[in-house]
Amino acid sequence: MSEPKKIIIDFLNQIRSGRSLERVRHFLHDPVIAHQIQSELEYSVERSPEDYASHIQEMLDEYGQFSLEIQEILAEENKVYVRWKQVSNIPDTKKITEIASAVYLIRNGKISEYWIQIDRKGLELQGVVDDS
């Protein structure tokens, strides 16, 4: 397995999953550039590792712990494409499912940029407003 691919698998399992947010600096450069698309509008934001961890903590606070399943992952040199499915695990409440994909750019063993697309229409139909 390539080193960039291993980094992203570990990042998703530890940070995106919310399980080890205290390790966020191990995975993200400061800042990391997030390229996003919302309603066909492309924009980029800079986030510190702590900003990213706060964003994940907000998801945990709102939807509880969730499962994260990597559905596809491809790596070429220092770029890794991954598609995942997150499902909330709140007992006795409606499960929220998020399908997303991203391309991560690895530099010096950490994520320096990523391009992310989330099925926002699917979230909207579930009654969720998300701003990843």
N, CA and C atoms as an extended XYZ file, in Angstrom:
396
Properties=species:S:1:pos:R:3:atomname:S:1:resname:S:1:resid:I:1 pbc="F F F"
N         0.853       -1.178        0.000 N   MET     1
C         0.000        0.000        0.000 CA  MET     1
C         0.898        1.241        0.000 C   MET     1
N         0.523        2.232       -0.812 N   SER     2
C         1.320        3.457       -0.864 CA  SER     2
C         1.197        4.240        0.441 C   SER     2
N         2.233        5.008        0.748 N   GLU     3
C         2.214        5.815        1.971 CA  GLU     3
C         1.076        6.843        1.957 C   GLU     3
N         0.851        7.594        0.847 N   PRO     4
C        -0.288        8.526        0.834 CA  PRO     4
C        -1.621        7.837        1.100 C   PRO     4
N        -1.830        6.656        0.525 N   LYS     5
C        -3.081        5.929        0.737 CA  LYS     5
C        -3.232        5.543        2.201 C   LYS     5
N        -2.167        5.074        2.827 N   LYS     6
C        -2.198        4.715        4.251 CA  LYS     6
C        -2.504        5.941        5.117 C   LYS     6
N        -1.907        7.076        4.785 N   ILE     7
C        -2.160        8.320        5.530 CA  ILE     7
C        -3.648        8.653        5.501 C   ILE     7
N        -4.278        8.556        4.324 N   ILE     8
C        -5.698        8.913        4.193 CA  ILE     8
C        -6.584        7.908        4.914 C   ILE     8
N        -6.277        6.637        4.822 N   ILE     9
C        -7.066        5.644        5.560 CA  ILE     9
C        -6.986        5.929        7.056 C   ILE     9
N        -5.783        6.196        7.569 N   ASP    10
C        -5.625        6.513        8.992 CA  ASP    10
C        -6.350        7.813        9.356 C   ASP    10
N        -6.253        8.824        8.490 N   PHE    11
C        -6.928       10.104        8.715 CA  PHE    11
C        -8.445        9.906        8.824 C   PHE    11
N        -9.022        9.170        7.888 N   LEU    12
C       -10.470        8.950        7.920 CA  LEU    12
C       -10.878        8.169        9.161 C   LEU    12
N       -10.120        7.135        9.493 N   ASN    13
C       -10.458        6.299       10.647 CA  ASN    13
C       -10.231        6.986       11.987 C   ASN    13
N        -9.300        7.904       12.054 N   GLN    14
C        -8.999        8.563       13.331 CA  GLN    14
C        -9.595        9.962       13.458 C   GLN    14
N        -9.516       10.765       12.388 N   ILE    15
C        -9.929       12.171       12.490 CA  ILE    15
C       -11.331       12.389       11.930 C   ILE    15
N       -11.563       12.055       10.667 N   ARG    16
C       -12.894       12.279       10.074 CA  ARG    16
C       -13.972       11.522       10.848 C   ARG    16
N       -13.598       10.381       11.405 N   SER    17
C       -14.535        9.587       12.207 CA  SER    17
C       -14.802       10.217       13.573 C   SER    17
N       -13.931       11.131       14.000 N   GLY    18
C       -14.072       11.764       15.309 CA  GLY    18
C       -13.481       10.959       16.451 C   GLY    18
N       -12.818        9.858       16.169 N   ARG    19
C       -12.319        8.980       17.235 CA  ARG    19
C       -11.061        9.494       17.940 C   ARG    19
N       -10.206       10.230       17.215 N   SER    20
C        -8.928       10.673       17.798 CA  SER    20
C        -8.620       12.105       17.378 C   SER    20
N        -9.545       13.013       17.644 N   LEU    21
C        -9.374       14.398       17.194 CA  LEU    21
C        -8.110       15.055       17.744 C   LEU    21
N        -7.625       14.584       18.891 N   GLU    22
C        -6.410       15.165       19.468 CA  GLU    22
C        -5.180       14.925       18.579 C   GLU    22
N        -5.289       14.026       17.598 N   ARG    23
C        -4.168       13.716       16.697 CA  ARG    23
C        -4.246       14.493       15.387 C   ARG    23
N        -5.122       15.475       15.290 N   VAL    24
C        -5.373       16.167       14.028 CA  VAL    24
C        -4.101       16.776       13.436 C   VAL    24
N        -3.206       17.310       14.251 N   ARG    25
C        -1.971       17.921       13.731 CA  ARG    25
C        -1.034       16.895       13.111 C   ARG    25
N        -1.224       15.637       13.446 N   HIS    26
C        -0.425       14.573       12.853 CA  HIS    26
C        -0.765       14.390       11.365 C   HIS    26
N        -1.975       14.807       10.958 N   PHE    27
C        -2.455       14.559        9.607 CA  PHE    27
C        -2.572       15.792        8.718 C   PHE    27
N        -2.773       16.974        9.298 N   LEU    28
C        -3.050       18.171        8.501 CA  LEU    28
C        -1.955       19.222        8.638 C   LEU    28
N        -1.589       19.820        7.492 N   HIS    29
C        -0.706       20.982        7.525 CA  HIS    29
C        -1.475       22.157        8.116 C   HIS    29
N        -0.779       23.171        8.532 N   ASP    30
C        -1.395       24.389        9.065 CA  ASP    30
C        -0.943       25.569        8.218 C   ASP    30
N        -1.817       26.102        7.372 N   PRO    31
C        -3.213       25.698        7.176 CA  PRO    31
C        -3.326       24.590        6.133 C   PRO    31
N        -4.504       24.009        6.080 N   VAL    32
C        -4.881       23.099        5.005 CA  VAL    32
C        -5.906       23.860        4.165 C   VAL    32
N        -5.831       23.692        2.853 N   ILE    33
C        -6.761       24.388        1.960 CA  ILE    33
C        -7.851       23.410        1.546 C   ILE    33
N        -9.091       23.788        1.818 N   ALA    34
C       -10.245       22.955        1.486 CA  ALA    34
C       -10.971       23.578        0.297 C   ALA    34
N       -11.014       22.856       -0.804 N   HIS    35
C       -11.743       23.282       -1.999 CA  HIS    35
C       -13.089       22.570       -1.949 C   HIS    35
N       -14.164       23.356       -1.990 N   GLN    36
C       -15.496       22.797       -1.799 CA  GLN    36
C       -16.432       23.236       -2.909 C   GLN    36
N       -17.510       22.500       -3.062 N   ILE    37
C       -18.547       22.851       -4.025 CA  ILE    37
C       -19.874       22.822       -3.284 C   ILE    37
N       -20.625       23.896       -3.432 N   GLN    38
C       -21.954       23.957       -2.824 CA  GLN    38
C       -22.881       24.615       -3.827 C   GLN    38
N       -23.920       23.897       -4.224 N   SER    39
C       -24.871       24.381       -5.240 CA  SER    39
C       -24.126       24.859       -6.488 C   SER    39
N       -23.199       24.035       -6.925 N   GLU    40
C       -22.379       24.284       -8.118 CA  GLU    40
C       -21.449       25.489       -7.978 C   GLU    40
N       -21.333       26.071       -6.805 N   LEU    41
C       -20.422       27.177       -6.553 CA  LEU    41
C       -19.145       26.613       -5.944 C   LEU    41
N       -18.023       26.836       -6.621 N   GLU    42
C       -16.733       26.376       -6.103 CA  GLU    42
C       -16.120       27.477       -5.251 C   GLU    42
N       -15.585       27.088       -4.110 N   TYR    43
C       -14.888       28.049       -3.266 CA  TYR    43
C       -13.856       27.308       -2.429 C   TYR    43
N       -12.899       28.049       -1.895 N   SER    44
C       -11.839       27.463       -1.080 CA  SER    44
C       -11.749       28.193        0.246 C   SER    44
N       -11.422       27.446        1.275 N   VAL    45
C       -11.213       28.027        2.600 CA  VAL    45
C        -9.920       27.450        3.173 C   VAL    45
N        -9.284       28.237        4.002 N   GLU    46
C        -8.130       27.746        4.740 CA  GLU    46
C        -8.591       27.383        6.135 C   GLU    46
N        -8.136       26.232        6.602 N   ARG    47
C        -8.484       25.787        7.949 CA  ARG    47
C        -7.220       25.389        8.682 C   ARG    47
N        -7.189       25.711        9.947 N   SER    48
C        -6.132       25.173       10.793 CA  SER    48
C        -6.541       23.748       11.167 C   SER    48
N        -5.605       22.938       11.614 N   PRO    49
C        -6.004       21.612       12.094 CA  PRO    49
C        -7.072       21.694       13.189 C   PRO    49
N        -6.958       22.680       14.064 N   GLU    50
C        -7.940       22.835       15.142 CA  GLU    50
C        -9.321       23.212       14.600 C   GLU    50
N        -9.357       24.042       13.539 N   ASP    51
C       -10.635       24.369       12.892 CA  ASP    51
C       -11.294       23.104       12.358 C   ASP    51
N       -10.487       22.252       11.741 N   TYR    52
C       -11.018       21.006       11.195 CA  TYR    52
C       -11.554       20.116       12.312 C   TYR    52
N       -10.794       19.974       13.379 N   ALA    53
C       -11.235       19.151       14.522 CA  ALA    53
C       -12.524       19.716       15.112 C   ALA    53
N       -12.640       21.039       15.198 N   SER    54
C       -13.868       21.663       15.722 CA  SER    54
C       -15.060       21.341       14.829 C   SER    54
N       -14.830       21.355       13.524 N   HIS    55
C       -15.894       21.024       12.572 CA  HIS    55
C       -16.382       19.590       12.798 C   HIS    55
N       -15.467       18.662       12.968 N   ILE    56
C       -15.843       17.268       13.210 CA  ILE    56
C       -16.555       17.143       14.561 C   ILE    56
N       -16.072       17.869       15.575 N   GLN    57
C       -16.716       17.827       16.891 CA  GLN    57
C       -18.142       18.348       16.818 C   GLN    57
N       -18.386       19.387       16.005 N   GLU    58
C       -19.744       19.894       15.815 CA  GLU    58
C       -20.653       18.814       15.225 C   GLU    58
N       -20.129       18.038       14.261 N   MET    59
C       -20.922       16.935       13.700 CA  MET    59
C       -21.230       15.907       14.782 C   MET    59
N       -20.243       15.587       15.612 N   LEU    60
C       -20.454       14.622       16.692 CA  LEU    60
C       -21.487       15.131       17.695 C   LEU    60
N       -21.397       16.422       18.030 N   ASP    61
C       -22.340       17.009       18.987 CA  ASP    61
C       -23.769       16.975       18.449 C   ASP    61
N       -23.907       17.201       17.144 N   GLU    62
C       -25.239       17.249       16.548 CA  GLU    62
C       -25.813       15.866       16.243 C   GLU    62
N       -24.976       14.962       15.729 N   TYR    63
C       -25.476       13.681       15.228 CA  TYR    63
C       -24.959       12.474       16.000 C   TYR    63
N       -24.143       12.685       17.018 N   GLY    64
C       -23.587       11.575       17.773 CA  GLY    64
C       -22.477       10.873       17.008 C   GLY    64
N       -21.928        9.860       17.637 N   GLN    65
C       -20.884        9.072       16.973 CA  GLN    65
C       -21.478        8.456       15.716 C   GLN    65
N       -20.671        8.353       14.684 N   PHE    66
C       -21.157        7.794       13.428 CA  PHE    66
C       -20.169        6.774       12.900 C   PHE    66
N       -20.682        5.883       12.077 N   SER    67
C       -19.796        4.935       11.408 CA  SER    67
C       -19.294        5.592       10.130 C   SER    67
N       -18.113        5.212        9.719 N   LEU    68
C       -17.534        5.725        8.485 CA  LEU    68
C       -16.994        4.525        7.709 C   LEU    68
N       -17.539        4.333        6.528 N   GLU    69
C       -17.132        3.214        5.684 CA  GLU    69
C       -16.460        3.750        4.422 C   GLU    69
N       -15.222        3.364        4.190 N   ILE    70
C       -14.538        3.716        2.950 CA  ILE    70
C       -15.088        2.798        1.868 C   ILE    70
N       -15.693        3.395        0.837 N   GLN    71
C       -16.301        2.604       -0.218 CA  GLN    71
C       -15.379        2.435       -1.421 C   GLN    71
N       -14.488        3.394       -1.621 N   GLU    72
C       -13.539        3.315       -2.723 CA  GLU    72
C       -12.354        4.199       -2.391 C   GLU    72
N       -11.161        3.730       -2.737 N   ILE    73
C        -9.964        4.541       -2.518 CA  ILE    73
C        -8.952        4.218       -3.607 C   ILE    73
N        -8.431        5.263       -4.233 N   LEU    74
C        -7.444        5.138       -5.300 CA  LEU    74
C        -6.317        6.120       -5.016 C   LEU    74
N        -5.093        5.695       -5.271 N   ALA    75
C        -3.948        6.577       -5.033 CA  ALA    75
C        -3.059        6.622       -6.263 C   ALA    75
N        -2.577        7.815       -6.567 N   GLU    76
C        -1.604        8.003       -7.631 CA  GLU    76
C        -0.622        9.066       -7.168 C   GLU    76
N         0.619        8.651       -7.008 N   GLU    77
C         1.672        9.519       -6.499 CA  GLU    77
C         1.235       10.135       -5.177 C   GLU    77
N         1.119       11.458       -5.103 N   ASN    78
C         0.792       12.096       -3.820 CA  ASN    78
C        -0.667       12.549       -3.718 C   ASN    78
N        -1.534       12.025       -4.597 N   LYS    79
C        -2.965       12.326       -4.532 CA  LYS    79
C        -3.737       11.041       -4.250 C   LYS    79
N        -4.753       11.179       -3.393 N   VAL    80
C        -5.578       10.033       -3.028 CA  VAL    80
C        -7.043       10.426       -3.176 C   VAL    80
N        -7.778        9.625       -3.969 N   TYR    81
C        -9.223        9.803       -4.116 CA  TYR    81
C        -9.899        8.802       -3.184 C   TYR    81
N       -10.903        9.279       -2.451 N   VAL    82
C       -11.649        8.376       -1.572 CA  VAL    82
C       -13.124        8.759       -1.571 C   VAL    82
N       -13.981        7.741       -1.567 N   ARG    83
C       -15.427        7.945       -1.424 CA  ARG    83
C       -15.842        7.193       -0.170 C   ARG    83
N       -16.630        7.863        0.685 N   TRP    84
C       -17.033        7.230        1.935 CA  TRP    84
C       -18.506        7.455        2.215 C   TRP    84
N       -18.982        6.656        3.164 N   LYS    85
C       -20.364        6.755        3.638 CA  LYS    85
C       -20.312        6.867        5.152 C   LYS    85
N       -20.932        7.903        5.686 N   GLN    86
C       -21.046        8.104        7.131 CA  GLN    86
C       -22.498        7.912        7.513 C   GLN    86
N       -22.738        7.188        8.603 N   VAL    87
C       -24.099        6.979        9.100 CA  VAL    87
C       -24.094        7.269       10.587 C   VAL    87
N       -25.004        8.145       11.021 N   SER    88
C       -25.098        8.472       12.448 CA  SER    88
C       -25.545        7.250       13.226 C   SER    88
N       -25.147        7.176       14.476 N   ASN    89
C       -25.486        6.029       15.327 CA  ASN    89
C       -26.215        6.464       16.592 C   ASN    89
N       -27.143        7.382       16.463 N   ILE    90
C       -27.883        7.846       17.632 CA  ILE    90
C       -29.042        6.885       17.887 C   ILE    90
N       -29.072        6.240       19.050 N   PRO    91
C       -30.186        5.319       19.338 CA  PRO    91
C       -31.530        6.065       19.353 C   PRO    91
N       -32.571        5.400       18.896 N   ASP    92
C       -33.945        5.922       18.943 CA  ASP    92
C       -34.132        7.229       18.191 C   ASP    92
N       -33.361        7.455       17.149 N   THR    93
C       -33.549        8.649       16.338 CA  THR    93
C       -33.301        8.291       14.878 C   THR    93
N       -33.710        9.164       13.997 N   LYS    94
C       -33.535        8.947       12.569 CA  LYS    94
C       -32.049        8.906       12.226 C   LYS    94
N       -31.643        7.903       11.489 N   LYS    95
C       -30.248        7.807       11.058 CA  LYS    95
C       -30.002        8.804        9.925 C   LYS    95
N       -28.882        9.498        9.989 N   ILE    96
C       -28.477       10.436        8.954 CA  ILE    96
C       -27.336        9.792        8.180 C   ILE    96
N       -27.459        9.767        6.847 N   THR    97
C       -26.430        9.185        5.989 CA  THR    97
C       -25.830       10.282        5.123 C   THR    97
N       -24.501       10.327        5.088 N   GLU    98
C       -23.775       11.263        4.234 CA  GLU    98
C       -22.887       10.456        3.302 C   GLU    98
N       -23.000       10.741        2.013 N   ILE    99
C       -22.120       10.154        1.009 CA  ILE    99
C       -21.242       11.294        0.502 C   ILE    99
N       -19.934       11.069        0.504 N   ALA   100
C       -19.020       12.121        0.088 CA  ALA   100
C       -17.802       11.519       -0.588 C   ALA   100
N       -17.085       12.365       -1.316 N   SER   101
C       -15.824       11.954       -1.902 CA  SER   101
C       -14.870       13.133       -1.857 C   SER   101
N       -13.589       12.810       -1.858 N   ALA   102
C       -12.573       13.853       -1.805 CA  ALA   102
C       -11.295       13.359       -2.466 C   ALA   102
N       -10.530       14.310       -2.940 N   VAL   103
C        -9.174       14.058       -3.396 CA  VAL   103
C        -8.271       14.806       -2.432 C   VAL   103
N        -7.332       14.088       -1.835 N   TYR   104
C        -6.406       14.664       -0.871 CA  TYR   104
C        -5.018       14.750       -1.487 C   TYR   104
N        -4.363       15.884       -1.303 N   LEU   105
C        -2.989       16.084       -1.743 CA  LEU   105
C        -2.082       15.962       -0.525 C   LEU   105
N        -1.126       15.036       -0.594 N   ILE   106
C        -0.200       14.789        0.510 CA  ILE   106
C         1.140       15.447        0.190 C   ILE   106
N         1.624       16.246        1.117 N   ARG   107
C         2.958       16.845        1.010 CA  ARG   107
C         3.675       16.638        2.333 C   ARG   107
N         4.874       16.136        2.268 N   ASN   108
C         5.675       15.901        3.476 CA  ASN   108
C         4.914       15.101        4.531 C   ASN   108
N         4.166       14.091        4.085 N   GLY   109
C         3.496       13.179        5.000 CA  GLY   109
C         2.205       13.682        5.626 C   GLY   109
N         1.706       14.854        5.159 N   LYS   110
C         0.460       15.406        5.705 CA  LYS   110
C        -0.429       15.925        4.579 C   LYS   110
N        -1.716       16.064        4.892 N   ILE   111
C        -2.671       16.623        3.929 CA  ILE   111
C        -2.442       18.131        3.850 C   ILE   111
N        -2.203       18.621        2.621 N   SER   112
C        -2.007       20.063        2.457 CA  SER   112
C        -3.204       20.725        1.776 C   SER   112
N        -3.913       19.955        0.942 N   GLU   113
C        -5.113       20.460        0.274 CA  GLU   113
C        -6.063       19.294        0.064 C   GLU   113
N        -7.357       19.621       -0.051 N   TYR   114
C        -8.313       18.595       -0.464 CA  TYR   114
C        -9.469       19.236       -1.212 C   TYR   114
N       -10.044       18.446       -2.105 N   TRP   115
C       -11.170       18.842       -2.922 CA  TRP   115
C       -12.301       17.908       -2.536 C   TRP   115
N       -13.389       18.443       -1.987 N   ILE   116
C       -14.441       17.592       -1.429 CA  ILE   116
C       -15.784       17.885       -2.077 C   ILE   116
N       -16.555       16.806       -2.273 N   GLN   117
C       -17.931       16.919       -2.750 CA  GLN   117
C       -18.801       16.047       -1.859 C   GLN   117
N       -19.883       16.617       -1.381 N   ILE   118
C       -20.806       15.927       -0.490 CA  ILE   118
C       -22.185       15.925       -1.141 C   ILE   118
N       -22.895       14.839       -0.997 N   ASP   119
C       -24.260       14.745       -1.518 CA  ASP   119
C       -25.168       15.626       -0.655 C   ASP   119
N       -25.110       16.918       -0.913 N   ARG   120
C       -25.886       17.865       -0.115 CA  ARG   120
C       -27.392       17.708       -0.348 C   ARG   120
N       -27.787       17.328       -1.543 N   LYS   121
C       -29.221       17.115       -1.793 CA  LYS   121
C       -29.725       15.959       -0.936 C   LYS   121
N       -28.910       14.908       -0.831 N   GLY   122
C       -29.289       13.791        0.029 CA  GLY   122
C       -29.428       14.223        1.476 C   GLY   122
N       -28.517       15.081        1.939 N   LEU   123
C       -28.607       15.595        3.312 CA  LEU   123
C       -29.845       16.476        3.468 C   LEU   123
N       -30.101       17.307        2.441 N   GLU   124
C       -31.287       18.177        2.498 CA  GLU   124
C       -32.557       17.356        2.589 C   GLU   124
N       -32.643       16.289        1.822 N   LEU   125
C       -33.838       15.439        1.854 CA  LEU   125
C       -34.009       14.731        3.191 C   LEU   125
N       -32.900       14.595        3.941 N   GLN   126
C       -32.968       13.992        5.275 CA  GLN   126
C       -33.217       15.057        6.348 C   GLN   126
N       -33.329       16.327        5.907 N   GLY   127
C       -33.580       17.411        6.854 CA  GLY   127
C       -32.322       17.922        7.538 C   GLY   127
N       -31.186       17.747        6.901 N   VAL   128
C       -29.908       18.147        7.491 CA  VAL   128
C       -29.312       19.273        6.668 C   VAL   128
N       -28.799       20.267        7.341 N   VAL   129
C       -28.006       21.310        6.681 CA  VAL   129
C       -26.585       21.047        7.107 C   VAL   129
N       -25.688       20.888        6.115 N   ASP   130
C       -24.293       20.548        6.420 CA  ASP   130
C       -23.390       21.552        5.730 C   ASP   130
N       -22.290       21.914        6.405 N   ASP   131
C       -21.387       22.880        5.777 CA  ASP   131
C       -19.949       22.451        5.931 C   ASP   131
N       -19.692       21.221        5.456 N   SER   132
C       -18.331       20.661        5.482 CA  SER   132
C       -17.443       21.494        4.624 C   SER   132
